[in-house]
C-alpha cells in the first residue's frame, strides 16, 4: 500500500532511514514492523488490567550478543 505520512520528526526519520540502510531493508518494511509490534502490545487501561496481563516483548533481531557486549562494557574484556 502506498501512503503519505505527514508531520514525522525529521531526526527520527533520518535515524530510521540510516538503520534501514544498515540492515538492507526499506523504510516501509521497518515502519510496517513497528506498526505490527505496536498493535500486538497489550493495552493497559488506567486503573484496569493486571501485571499478569503483561507479556514480554522479544529483543529485535541482531541483538543476540547484547548481553556479552554489556558485560564487556561493565566488566571489561574477558581475560
Buried (B, 14 or more C-beta within 10 A) or exposed (E): EEEEEEEEEEEEEEEBEEEBEEEEEEEEEBBEEEEEEEEEEEEEEEEEEEEEEEEEEEEEEEEEEEEEEEEEEEEEEEE
